[in-house]
Amino acid sequence: MHELAVSAARRTCERCNVQFLDHTVARQSWKLSRGPQGKWRLERNYRFEFSADGMNRYSGNVHTVANRISAVIMEPYPEE
């Protein structure tokens, strides 16, 4: 799952034309939840950092549910 989160963060940074810093993600949290059919599933949140200008760091999050990416969220950053 970690590799999937790294890949999602990298692809998102590439699409947004920003630098994916440190080339990794860190697990921030995880929890068990029930899906639509009532089955248990694992939700994980990973944190990563990126830079739009090479000087400032901004945060992003990759949210996974079961074995899928459900969202990649990036902190607002100045676009040039």
Secondary structure by P-SEA (a helix, b strand, c coil): caaaaaaaaaaaaaaaccccccccccccbbbbbbccccbbbbbbbbbbbbbccccbbbbbbbbbcccccccccccccccc
